[in-house]
Amino acid sequence: MSKPKVFEKPIGVKDYLPGAVAKLRHIERDVLACMKGWGYEQIITPTMEYYDTVGVASSTSDQKLFKLLNNRGTTLVLRSDMTAPIARVVSSLLKESQFPLRLSYHSNVFRSIEEESGREAEFFQTGVELVGDASAEADAEVVALAIASLKAAGVDRFKIAIGHVGFLNGLFEETLAGREEAQEQLKACLLNRDYVGYRESLRELKLQEPVQRELEGILRLRGGQEICEQALQLSADATAQKSIRHLCEIWDVLKAYGVCEHVLIDLTMIGDFSYYTGMTFEGYAADLGFPVASGGRYDNLLSQFGRPAPATGFALKTTRILELVGAEEDTEGNERVLIGYDGVGRAEALAAAQQLREHGTAVVTERMTAEDWNGLEEGSFTYKGVAYTNGLPFISGVEKRAGGIGQ
Protein backbone atom coordinates (compact mmCIF):
# COMPACT_ATOMS: atom_id res chain seq x y z
CA MET A 1 0.00 0.00 0.00
CA SER A 2 1.47 3.34 -1.03
CA LYS A 3 1.96 6.08 1.52
CA PRO A 4 -0.71 8.82 1.22
CA LYS A 5 0.42 12.22 0.05
CA VAL A 6 0.49 15.00 2.62
CA PHE A 7 -2.61 16.72 1.20
CA GLU A 8 -4.73 13.57 0.91
CA LYS A 9 -7.46 12.57 3.37
CA PRO A 10 -9.32 9.28 3.94
CA ILE A 11 -12.16 8.29 1.60
CA GLY A 12 -15.56 9.54 2.76
CA VAL A 13 -14.47 12.59 4.76
CA LYS A 14 -14.28 16.18 3.59
CA ASP A 15 -12.96 19.62 4.45
CA TYR A 16 -15.41 22.48 4.95
CA LEU A 17 -14.14 25.86 3.80
CA PRO A 18 -15.20 29.11 5.51
CA GLY A 19 -18.24 29.78 3.31
CA ALA A 20 -19.60 26.25 3.87
CA VAL A 21 -18.91 26.42 7.61
CA ALA A 22 -20.77 29.72 7.88
CA LYS A 23 -23.78 28.21 6.11
CA LEU A 24 -23.60 25.01 8.17
CA ARG A 25 -23.56 27.01 11.42
CA HIS A 26 -26.46 29.12 10.14
CA ILE A 27 -28.51 25.96 9.53
CA GLU A 28 -27.50 24.51 12.90
CA ARG A 29 -28.38 27.71 14.76
CA ASP A 30 -31.75 28.22 13.11
CA VAL A 31 -32.84 24.58 13.40
CA LEU A 32 -31.83 24.26 17.07
CA ALA A 33 -33.66 27.52 17.77
CA CYS A 34 -36.74 26.04 16.12
CA MET A 35 -36.47 22.90 18.24
CA LYS A 36 -35.98 24.96 21.39
CA GLY A 37 -39.19 26.79 20.54
CA TRP A 38 -40.97 23.42 20.73
CA GLY A 39 -39.52 22.73 24.18
CA TYR A 40 -36.53 20.54 23.21
CA GLU A 41 -33.27 20.95 25.15
CA GLN A 42 -29.93 20.35 23.48
CA ILE A 43 -27.68 17.47 24.54
CA ILE A 44 -24.08 16.61 23.58
CA THR A 45 -22.71 13.05 23.86
CA PRO A 46 -19.16 11.72 23.36
CA THR A 47 -17.82 11.00 19.90
CA MET A 48 -16.58 7.62 21.18
CA GLU A 49 -18.72 5.00 22.90
CA TYR A 50 -18.24 1.43 24.08
CA TYR A 51 -18.91 -1.14 21.35
CA ASP A 52 -20.60 -3.56 23.76
CA THR A 53 -23.21 -0.98 24.79
CA VAL A 54 -23.99 1.82 22.37
CA GLY A 55 -22.25 0.13 19.42
CA VAL A 56 -24.38 -2.99 19.68
CA ALA A 57 -27.58 -1.06 20.44
CA SER A 58 -27.13 1.37 17.54
CA SER A 59 -28.57 -1.10 15.02
CA THR A 60 -25.96 0.02 12.50
CA SER A 61 -24.54 -3.12 10.91
CA ASP A 62 -21.23 -4.24 12.38
CA GLN A 63 -19.47 -3.72 9.05
CA LYS A 64 -20.40 -0.03 9.06
CA LEU A 65 -19.03 0.77 12.53
CA PHE A 66 -15.66 2.47 13.00
CA LYS A 67 -13.98 0.44 15.75
CA LEU A 68 -10.86 1.21 17.72
CA LEU A 69 -9.09 -0.11 20.82
CA ASN A 70 -8.18 1.98 23.84
CA ASN A 71 -4.97 1.42 25.81
CA ARG A 72 -6.70 -1.30 27.87
CA GLY A 73 -7.73 -3.27 24.82
CA THR A 74 -11.42 -2.39 25.13
CA THR A 75 -13.27 -1.99 21.84
CA LEU A 76 -14.73 1.46 21.23
CA VAL A 77 -16.76 2.82 18.34
CA LEU A 78 -17.22 6.23 16.79
CA ARG A 79 -20.94 6.99 17.21
CA SER A 80 -22.89 5.91 14.13
CA ASP A 81 -26.11 7.68 15.13
CA MET A 82 -27.36 9.78 18.03
CA THR A 83 -30.39 7.78 19.12
CA ALA A 84 -28.50 5.02 20.94
CA PRO A 85 -26.18 7.42 22.85
CA ILE A 86 -29.17 9.49 23.94
CA ALA A 87 -30.95 6.30 25.07
CA ARG A 88 -27.88 5.59 27.23
CA VAL A 89 -28.01 9.07 28.79
CA VAL A 90 -31.78 8.88 29.41
CA SER A 91 -31.26 5.58 31.23
CA SER A 92 -28.33 6.79 33.34
CA LEU A 93 -27.70 10.51 33.91
CA LEU A 94 -31.39 11.35 33.40
CA LYS A 95 -32.83 8.28 35.10
CA GLU A 96 -34.48 10.42 37.81
CA SER A 97 -36.07 12.77 35.27
CA GLN A 98 -39.76 12.34 34.64
CA PHE A 99 -41.13 11.41 31.24
CA PRO A 100 -41.70 12.72 28.68
CA LEU A 101 -38.21 14.00 27.88
CA ARG A 102 -37.63 16.26 24.88
CA LEU A 103 -34.00 16.37 23.75
CA SER A 104 -32.31 17.86 20.68
CA TYR A 105 -28.81 17.58 19.23
CA HIS A 106 -26.44 18.62 16.44
CA SER A 107 -23.50 16.25 15.99
CA ASN A 108 -21.22 14.53 13.53
CA VAL A 109 -21.68 10.77 13.14
CA PHE A 110 -19.54 8.13 11.47
CA ARG A 111 -20.32 5.10 9.30
CA SER A 112 -17.78 3.04 7.43
CA ILE A 113 -18.57 2.91 3.71
CA GLU A 114 -17.28 1.13 0.64
CA GLU A 115 -14.69 3.28 -1.11
CA GLU A 116 -16.46 3.09 -4.45
CA SER A 117 -19.89 4.03 -3.07
CA GLY A 118 -19.28 7.78 -3.11
CA ARG A 119 -21.06 8.24 0.23
CA GLU A 120 -19.75 10.12 3.25
CA ALA A 121 -18.18 8.34 6.20
CA GLU A 122 -18.60 11.41 8.44
CA PHE A 123 -21.62 13.67 8.27
CA PHE A 124 -23.73 15.98 10.43
CA GLN A 125 -27.19 15.37 11.85
CA THR A 126 -29.56 17.69 13.70
CA GLY A 127 -32.47 16.02 15.40
CA VAL A 128 -34.71 15.33 18.39
CA GLU A 129 -35.82 12.47 20.59
CA LEU A 130 -39.18 12.47 22.41
CA VAL A 131 -38.91 9.80 25.12
CA GLY A 132 -41.69 8.45 27.33
CA ASP A 133 -44.79 9.06 25.21
CA ALA A 134 -46.36 6.23 23.19
CA SER A 135 -49.24 8.24 21.75
CA ALA A 136 -50.08 9.20 18.19
CA GLU A 137 -49.85 12.79 19.43
CA ALA A 138 -46.12 12.28 20.08
CA ASP A 139 -45.53 10.75 16.64
CA ALA A 140 -47.40 13.62 15.01
CA GLU A 141 -45.40 16.15 17.05
CA VAL A 142 -42.05 14.90 15.75
CA VAL A 143 -43.36 14.85 12.16
CA ALA A 144 -44.69 18.41 12.51
CA LEU A 145 -41.42 19.51 14.11
CA ALA A 146 -39.46 17.89 11.28
CA ILE A 147 -41.48 19.98 8.84
CA ALA A 148 -40.83 23.15 10.87
CA SER A 149 -37.12 22.29 11.11
CA LEU A 150 -36.76 21.78 7.36
CA LYS A 151 -38.32 25.18 6.80
CA ALA A 152 -35.97 26.72 9.38
CA ALA A 153 -33.04 25.13 7.53
CA GLY A 154 -34.06 26.87 4.32
CA VAL A 155 -35.61 23.87 2.53
CA ASP A 156 -38.66 25.25 0.74
CA ARG A 157 -40.05 22.35 -1.29
CA PHE A 158 -40.26 18.90 0.29
CA LYS A 159 -42.57 16.03 1.14
CA ILE A 160 -42.72 13.85 4.25
CA ALA A 161 -43.67 10.22 3.54
CA ILE A 162 -44.95 8.30 6.57
CA GLY A 163 -45.51 4.57 6.96
CA HIS A 164 -45.81 1.99 9.72
CA VAL A 165 -43.58 -1.03 10.36
CA GLY A 166 -46.50 -2.94 11.86
CA PHE A 167 -48.60 -2.81 8.69
CA LEU A 168 -46.06 -4.64 6.53
CA ASN A 169 -45.16 -7.06 9.33
CA GLY A 170 -48.82 -7.93 9.81
CA LEU A 171 -49.56 -8.18 6.10
CA PHE A 172 -46.58 -10.43 5.39
CA GLU A 173 -47.32 -12.61 8.40
CA GLU A 174 -50.88 -13.03 7.14
CA THR A 175 -49.93 -13.85 3.55
CA LEU A 176 -46.48 -15.45 3.97
CA ALA A 177 -46.75 -17.17 7.34
CA GLY A 178 -43.65 -19.18 8.17
CA ARG A 179 -41.75 -17.93 5.11
CA GLU A 180 -39.32 -15.60 6.86
CA GLU A 181 -36.76 -15.65 4.04
CA ALA A 182 -39.37 -14.54 1.51
CA GLN A 183 -40.57 -11.81 3.86
CA GLU A 184 -37.04 -10.46 4.32
CA GLN A 185 -36.42 -10.53 0.57
CA LEU A 186 -39.55 -8.47 -0.11
CA LYS A 187 -38.71 -6.03 2.71
CA ALA A 188 -35.22 -5.55 1.26
CA CYS A 189 -36.73 -4.64 -2.11
CA LEU A 190 -39.08 -2.11 -0.49
CA LEU A 191 -36.28 -0.62 1.64
CA ASN A 192 -34.21 -0.02 -1.51
CA ARG A 193 -37.24 1.28 -3.44
CA ASP A 194 -36.68 -1.55 -5.91
CA TYR A 195 -40.28 -2.00 -7.01
CA VAL A 196 -39.30 -3.94 -10.15
CA GLY A 197 -37.35 -6.37 -7.99
CA TYR A 198 -40.29 -6.57 -5.59
CA ARG A 199 -42.66 -7.65 -8.39
CA GLU A 200 -40.13 -10.15 -9.72
CA SER A 201 -39.69 -11.63 -6.24
CA LEU A 202 -43.45 -12.03 -5.92
CA ARG A 203 -43.62 -13.88 -9.24
CA GLU A 204 -40.81 -16.20 -8.16
CA LEU A 205 -42.75 -17.11 -5.01
CA LYS A 206 -45.56 -18.54 -7.21
CA LEU A 207 -48.32 -17.37 -4.89
CA GLN A 208 -52.03 -17.86 -5.44
CA GLU A 209 -53.49 -15.10 -7.58
CA PRO A 210 -55.49 -13.35 -4.79
CA VAL A 211 -52.40 -13.23 -2.55
CA GLN A 212 -50.22 -12.05 -5.44
CA ARG A 213 -52.71 -9.29 -6.20
CA GLU A 214 -52.90 -8.31 -2.54
CA LEU A 215 -49.12 -8.01 -2.13
CA GLU A 216 -48.72 -6.10 -5.40
CA GLY A 217 -51.50 -3.79 -4.26
CA ILE A 218 -49.40 -2.23 -1.50
CA LEU A 219 -47.28 -0.50 -4.17
CA ARG A 220 -50.30 1.68 -4.89
CA LEU A 221 -50.85 2.63 -1.24
CA ARG A 222 -49.38 6.13 -1.48
CA GLY A 223 -51.40 9.29 -0.99
CA GLY A 224 -53.53 11.09 1.57
CA GLN A 225 -55.95 10.02 4.28
CA GLU A 226 -57.86 7.83 1.82
CA ILE A 227 -54.91 5.39 1.85
CA CYS A 228 -55.73 4.47 5.44
CA GLU A 229 -59.22 3.38 4.42
CA GLN A 230 -57.87 1.35 1.50
CA ALA A 231 -55.30 -0.35 3.73
CA LEU A 232 -57.96 -1.34 6.27
CA GLN A 233 -59.74 -3.19 3.48
CA LEU A 234 -56.53 -4.84 2.24
CA SER A 235 -55.58 -6.85 5.33
CA ALA A 236 -57.60 -8.35 8.18
CA ASP A 237 -54.49 -9.05 10.26
CA ALA A 238 -54.84 -7.58 13.77
CA THR A 239 -51.33 -6.06 13.76
CA ALA A 240 -51.87 -4.47 10.34
CA GLN A 241 -55.27 -3.10 11.37
CA LYS A 242 -53.90 -1.62 14.61
CA SER A 243 -51.01 -0.01 12.73
CA ILE A 244 -53.28 1.64 10.17
CA ARG A 245 -55.58 3.01 12.87
CA HIS A 246 -52.52 4.52 14.57
CA LEU A 247 -51.54 6.17 11.28
CA CYS A 248 -55.08 7.54 10.94
CA GLU A 249 -54.74 9.12 14.39
CA ILE A 250 -51.40 10.66 13.42
CA TRP A 251 -52.96 12.11 10.27
CA ASP A 252 -55.77 13.69 12.31
CA VAL A 253 -53.22 15.38 14.59
CA LEU A 254 -51.16 16.57 11.62
CA LYS A 255 -54.35 18.02 10.17
CA ALA A 256 -54.75 20.03 13.38
CA TYR A 257 -51.14 21.25 12.98
CA GLY A 258 -52.07 22.39 9.48
CA VAL A 259 -49.16 20.61 7.79
CA CYS A 260 -50.86 17.83 5.78
CA GLU A 261 -49.94 19.57 2.54
CA HIS A 262 -46.36 18.42 3.21
CA VAL A 263 -47.29 14.83 4.13
CA LEU A 264 -48.23 11.70 2.23
CA ILE A 265 -48.88 8.19 3.49
CA ASP A 266 -46.60 5.56 1.95
CA LEU A 267 -47.25 2.06 3.26
CA THR A 268 -44.24 0.61 1.44
CA MET A 269 -41.94 2.38 3.93
CA ILE A 270 -40.23 0.22 6.54
CA GLY A 271 -37.36 2.39 7.80
CA ASP A 272 -33.66 1.57 7.49
CA PHE A 273 -33.01 0.72 11.16
CA SER A 274 -34.14 -2.53 12.75
CA TYR A 275 -35.03 -0.81 16.04
CA TYR A 276 -38.05 0.96 14.50
CA THR A 277 -41.24 -0.52 15.95
CA GLY A 278 -44.03 1.71 14.64
CA MET A 279 -44.46 4.84 12.56
CA THR A 280 -41.51 5.68 10.30
CA PHE A 281 -41.02 8.63 7.96
CA GLU A 282 -38.63 10.19 5.48
CA GLY A 283 -38.43 13.73 4.12
CA TYR A 284 -37.53 14.31 0.47
CA ALA A 285 -36.60 17.69 -0.99
CA ALA A 286 -37.84 18.48 -4.48
CA ASP A 287 -34.34 19.11 -5.82
CA LEU A 288 -32.49 16.21 -4.20
CA GLY A 289 -32.83 12.48 -4.78
CA PHE A 290 -31.79 11.51 -1.26
CA PRO A 291 -33.76 11.85 2.00
CA VAL A 292 -33.03 15.04 3.95
CA ALA A 293 -34.82 13.80 7.08
CA SER A 294 -35.80 10.47 8.59
CA GLY A 295 -37.25 9.21 11.81
CA GLY A 296 -39.76 7.01 13.54
CA ARG A 297 -40.84 5.19 16.67
CA TYR A 298 -38.46 2.86 18.54
CA ASP A 299 -40.22 1.54 21.66
CA ASN A 300 -37.78 -1.30 22.45
CA LEU A 301 -34.39 0.44 22.36
CA LEU A 302 -34.31 1.90 25.88
CA SER A 303 -34.96 -1.50 27.46
CA GLN A 304 -31.43 -2.45 26.34
CA PHE A 305 -30.14 0.19 28.75
CA GLY A 306 -32.36 -0.89 31.66
CA ARG A 307 -35.07 1.79 31.45
CA PRO A 308 -37.88 0.58 29.18
CA ALA A 309 -39.80 3.46 27.62
CA PRO A 310 -41.53 4.30 24.35
CA ALA A 311 -39.73 6.84 22.19
CA THR A 312 -39.92 8.58 18.84
CA GLY A 313 -37.73 11.08 17.01
CA PHE A 314 -36.03 12.17 13.81
CA ALA A 315 -32.80 13.48 12.35
CA LEU A 316 -32.20 16.03 9.63
CA LYS A 317 -29.40 15.11 7.23
CA THR A 318 -27.71 18.46 7.77
CA THR A 319 -24.85 17.79 5.37
CA ARG A 320 -27.28 17.02 2.55
CA ILE A 321 -29.28 20.13 3.35
CA LEU A 322 -26.05 22.13 3.04
CA GLU A 323 -25.64 20.77 -0.49
CA LEU A 324 -29.24 21.64 -1.27
CA VAL A 325 -29.34 25.24 -0.04
CA GLY A 326 -25.80 26.04 -1.21
CA ALA A 327 -22.57 26.80 0.58
CA GLU A 328 -22.51 30.54 0.03
CA GLU A 329 -21.31 32.49 3.03
CA ASP A 330 -23.83 33.64 5.60
CA THR A 331 -23.43 37.42 5.58
CA GLU A 332 -26.15 38.24 8.08
CA GLY A 333 -24.57 40.26 10.87
CA ASN A 334 -21.15 39.62 9.34
CA GLU A 335 -19.76 43.14 8.91
CA ARG A 336 -15.97 42.92 8.57
CA VAL A 337 -13.90 46.07 9.03
CA LEU A 338 -10.26 46.74 8.14
CA ILE A 339 -8.10 49.01 10.28
CA GLY A 340 -4.80 50.02 8.71
CA TYR A 341 -2.04 51.55 10.80
CA ASP A 342 1.68 52.36 10.83
CA GLY A 343 4.19 51.80 13.61
CA VAL A 344 3.36 55.07 15.36
CA GLY A 345 -0.39 54.45 15.39
CA ARG A 346 -0.28 50.79 16.39
CA ALA A 347 -1.52 51.11 20.00
CA GLU A 348 -4.41 53.39 19.04
CA ALA A 349 -5.40 51.11 16.13
CA LEU A 350 -5.41 47.93 18.23
CA ALA A 351 -7.43 49.65 20.96
CA ALA A 352 -9.99 50.81 18.37
CA ALA A 353 -10.22 47.27 16.98
CA GLN A 354 -10.89 45.83 20.42
CA GLN A 355 -13.62 48.39 21.07
CA LEU A 356 -15.41 47.40 17.86
CA ARG A 357 -15.03 43.66 18.59
CA GLU A 358 -16.69 44.15 21.97
CA HIS A 359 -19.74 45.42 20.06
CA GLY A 360 -19.84 42.34 17.83
CA THR A 361 -18.02 43.60 14.73
CA ALA A 362 -15.36 41.47 13.05
CA VAL A 363 -12.18 43.50 12.69
CA VAL A 364 -8.92 42.79 10.86
CA THR A 365 -5.87 44.93 11.60
CA GLU A 366 -3.04 45.37 9.11
CA ARG A 367 0.22 47.28 9.34
CA MET A 368 0.46 49.09 6.03
CA THR A 369 1.54 52.34 4.42
CA ALA A 370 -0.62 55.39 3.89
CA GLU A 371 -0.17 54.86 0.15
CA ASP A 372 -1.59 51.33 0.42
CA TRP A 373 -4.57 52.68 2.31
CA ASN A 374 -5.22 55.52 -0.12
CA GLY A 375 -5.32 52.99 -2.94
CA LEU A 376 -8.46 51.34 -1.50
CA GLU A 377 -11.94 52.24 -2.70
CA GLU A 378 -14.50 53.89 -0.46
CA GLY A 379 -17.13 51.64 1.13
CA SER A 380 -16.90 47.91 0.45
CA PHE A 381 -13.59 46.74 -0.99
CA THR A 382 -11.20 43.78 -1.23
CA TYR A 383 -7.72 43.81 0.25
CA LYS A 384 -5.30 40.86 -0.11
CA GLY A 385 -8.14 38.72 -1.39
CA VAL A 386 -10.46 39.39 1.59
CA ALA A 387 -13.74 41.30 1.25
CA TYR A 388 -14.49 44.08 3.72
CA THR A 389 -17.68 46.00 4.30
CA ASN A 390 -15.88 49.06 5.63
CA GLY A 391 -12.51 50.57 6.47
CA LEU A 392 -11.71 52.99 9.28
CA PRO A 393 -9.45 55.99 8.58
CA PHE A 394 -5.78 55.06 8.42
CA ILE A 395 -4.37 55.39 11.95
CA SER A 396 -1.02 57.07 12.47
CA GLY A 397 0.32 59.07 15.33
CA VAL A 398 1.67 61.56 12.79
CA GLU A 399 -1.28 62.12 10.48
CA LYS A 400 -4.81 60.72 9.91
CA ARG A 401 -7.01 60.81 6.89
CA ALA A 402 -10.08 62.99 7.12
CA GLY A 403 -12.66 61.68 9.58
CA GLY A 404 -12.23 60.00 12.92
CA ILE A 405 -12.41 56.57 14.49
CA GLY A 406 -15.90 55.17 14.09
CA GLN A 407 -17.12 58.00 11.84
N, C-alpha and C positions, 0 to 999 in steps of 0.2 A: 504494500500500500504506500503510495507516494505521500510525502509530507505536504500538508496544506500550505498554500502561500499565505503570507502574513495578512493579506486583505480579505481572505476567504472566511466564510462562516459556515456552520453546519447547515445541512439541508433542512428546510422547513422553518427557519427562523429569519427574521428580517430586522433591519435598522429603520427607525422612524426619524426622519429629519424634522427640523424645527416646525415647518408648516404643518406636517401631519400630526406632530405632538400637540400643537396648539388646538387643532381641530378635535383630536381625540380627547383632550382635557375638557374642551367645550362640551362635547357629547356627554362625557362622564359627569360633569358638573350639572348639566341641565337634567339628565335622566335621574341622578340621585336626588336632586331637588324635587323632581316630580314624585318620586317614591316616598320621600320624606313627607310630602304633602298628603299622602295617603296613610301616614302613620307608621312607616317602616323605618327602622333604625339601622344604621350601617354597621357591619361587622367585618373584621379583617382576621383571616386565619393564616397559619404558616404556609409557606410555599412547599415545605417538605412534611410528609406524614409517614406514619408507620405503615408498611405494606400489609401487615397482618390485621390491621383495623380498618383504617380509611381506604387503603388500597384495595382490599378485598370487597369492602362494602360499596365501592364506587360504581360497580357494575360495568366499568370500562373493561374490555377484554384484556387479559393478561399481556397479550402481545403488544398492546398499545400503551402500556404503562412505562414511564421512565423510572427505572430502578437504580438504586445506588446503595452502597454499604457504608455505614459509619465506622468509626475507629474501633467499635466493639463487635463488628461483624453483623450488626442488625440490618435487615433490609428495609430501606426507606423508599418512598416514591415521591416524585413531583406530583402535586395534586392534578388530577385529570378532569375534575369538575369541582363545583363548590357545594353541591348538595350534601354529599357525604361528610365533608369537614364540618359543615354547619350542624348536621345531625349529631356529630360527636360533641360539639359545643353545647347544643341544647340539652344533651343527656348528661353533661358533666358540669361545666361552669354555670349553666343556667337551669340546673335541675330543680332549684327552689322557685323558679319563676313560674307564674301561673300561665296557663294557656288561655287564649291563643297568643302566640308570639309572632311578631311581624318583623322580619329581618331583611336587610338589603346588603348588596355587596358590589364591588367593582374590582376584579382581579384578573391576573393572567393565569391561564391553565395550560397544561402540557399533555400532548398525546403523541406517542411515537407513530410515525407514518412511513409508508413505503416511499423510497426516494423518487420513484417515477410518478407518484400520484399527483404531485403538484399542490398538495394541501399543506396547511401550516401546522407545524409541531408545537408552536407557542402562539396563543391568541388571547384576546381579552373578552371577558364576559361581564355584563352588568345585569343583575337580577334580584329576585326576591324569593323568600320562602315564608309561607304562612303555615305555621305549625300548631296543631291542636284543634282543628276545626274540620269536621268531615262533611259539612253541608254543601249543597249545590251553591249556596250563597258565597262560600269561600272560593269555589272553583270559578264562579262568575267574576268575583272580585279580581283574581289574578289575571283573568283574560282581559277584563276592562282596564286594569292597570298596565298590562302589556301594550294595549292599544294607545293609552295615554303616553307611555314611555317611548314608543316608536315615534309618536308625533313630537315629543320633546327632543328626540334625537335628530329631528329634521327629516324623517321619512314621511313623505306626503301621501304616496299611493301604495297601499298594501292590502292584503287580505289575511285574516286569521282563519285557518281551517281547524275545526275541532272534531274529535272522534272519541271513542270509548273502547278501552282494551277489552272490557267485559262483553261487548257485543260480539266481536269476532271470536273470542274464546267460547262463548255460549253457542254461537252459530256453528262453529267447526265441531264442537263436541256433540252437537245434535246431529250433524250430517256426516261426520267422519269419526264417530266414536271408536276409540281404540287404535286409531291410525295416526299416532303421534308424528311419525316421520312425514306423512303427507301434510299434516297440519303445519308443521314447521316449514316445509317447502313452500306452501302457499303464503304463509306469513312473510317469508323472506322476499318473495316476489312483491308483495304489497309494500313492505318496508322500503324496497328499492324503486318503487313506482314502476315496476316492470309488469305492466298489464298484459302485454303480449305473452310474456313468460307465464303469467298467472293462468291465462286461458289455455296455453299449451299444457301446463301441468294438470289442469282439470281434465283435459281430453285424455291424457295418459293414464289418469286414474280410472277411466272407463266406468263412470258413475251412471246410475239410472238417470233418465232424462229429466225428471222433476228436480232431482238433487242438483244435477248439472246446471239447470236453468236457475235454481235458487242461488247457487254459489256465484254464477256469473252475474246475477242481478245486483250484487253488492257494488259492482263497479259503477252502477248508475246512481248510487245513493250519495249524491253530492248536491247540496242546495240549501234551501232555507228550512223553516220550521216544518214544512210539509214532508221532509225526509224522515222526521221522527215517526210520523203516522205511517209512512210506507214501510219503515223498518219494523214497526210493531206487527204489521201484517206478514212480514217475511219469515219471522222465526217465532215459534211458540216456546222456545227454551227459556226457563225462568231467569237465568243469568242475563241472557240477551235482552229480555223484556225489562228487567230491573235497570239495566244499563241505559236503555233508550229513554226510560222515564226520567232517569237522572239527567240525561242530556236535555230533555224537554224542560226540566226545571231550570237548568243553567240558561237556556235560551230565554225563558221568561224573565230571569233576572237581568240578562244582558239587554233585553228590550227596555227594562226600566232604566238602565244606564244610558240608553239611547245610542248604542254603538253597534246595533245589528247590521248596519250597512257595511261594516268592516268584516263581518263574520259569515262563514258558511260551514255547514255540517258536512263532514266527509267521513263516512263510516268505513273507509278503507284504511284509515290511519291507525297505526298501532304503537307509534313511538319507538325511538331507537335505543332506549334503555330498558333492561329487563325489570328494573324495580318499579316501573309504572304499573299501577293497579286499577286505574279508573280513567277519568277524562284525560286526554292528551291533546295538545294543539301545536301548530306550527304557524309562523307568520312569514308570508312571502311578499317581498317588495315587487312592484310592477316592473322595475328595470333590472332585476337581478334574479338569476335562476336558482339561487341557493336560499335556504331559509335564513331569515334575519332574527328570528325569535323561535323558541321552542319551550315547552313546559308540559306539566301535567301533575296528576295525583300519584303519590307514592306512600301508601298507608302502612307498608311493612318495613320500611328502611330503618326507622328509629328503634324498632325492637332489637336490631342487631347491636345497638349500643346500650341496651338495658332500660330504655324508657319508651315503651310502645306508645305511639301517638299517630293520628292521621296527619297528613301534610300535603301541601300542594304548592306549586311555585313555577317560575319560569326564568329563563336567561335570554337576554339580548345578545346576539352575536356582534359585539361592538366593533370588532375588526372589520367585519363585512359591511357594517353600516358606514364605517369610515370610507371604504371603497365606493360606496353608493353615493354618499353626499359630497365626496370630493375631499381632497387633502389641502385645500387652500387655507392660508393662515387666517386664524380668528383675529380680526382687527378690532373687535369691540373692546373699548377701554384700553387699547394698546398703543397709546401715544408714546412715541420714542423721541427723545430730545438729545441733540448733540451740543456739548459745551466744549469749545475750543479754547485753549489757554497757552501762554508761554511760561517760561520759568519763573518770571516775576509774579505772575498772576495765579500760580498753581494753588496756593492755599485758599484764596477766595473762590476759585472755580470749584474745587472739591467740596467746599462748604456749601456752595450754591446747589451742587448736584445732590448732596445729602438732604438738603431741605426739600427739594422736589421729590426725591424718592420717598420721603416720609409722608408725602401727600399722594402716593400711589403712581407717580409718573416714572416710566423707565428712562434712565439717563445714561448716556455713554460719554465719557470724558476722553479727550484726545489732546496731547501736546502737539501743537502745530504752529505754523507761522501765520502772521496776519495776512500774507499774500494768499496762502492756502484758503483761509477763511473767506477772504473777499472774492475768491473764485466760485463760491457756492451760490446757488440761486436762492431767492427769497422764498419763504414758505417751505413746502415739502421738497426734499432733495435726496440725492444718493451720494454717499461719501464712502469710498473704499468698498463699494459693493453692497453697502447696507442702506436701507431706506429709512429716512427720518421724517417725522411730521413737523418738526420745528427745530430751529437752532437759536440758542441764546447769543447775545452779542459777545464777540471775542473778548476774553478776559485777560487783561494785562495790567500790571501795576503801573505801567508807563502811560498807556493810552488805551481807551475803549472806543469801539464804534458807537455811533449814535444810538441812544436808547439806554436802558438799564436792565439789570437782572430782573427777569420775570415780566418785563414789559412786552 
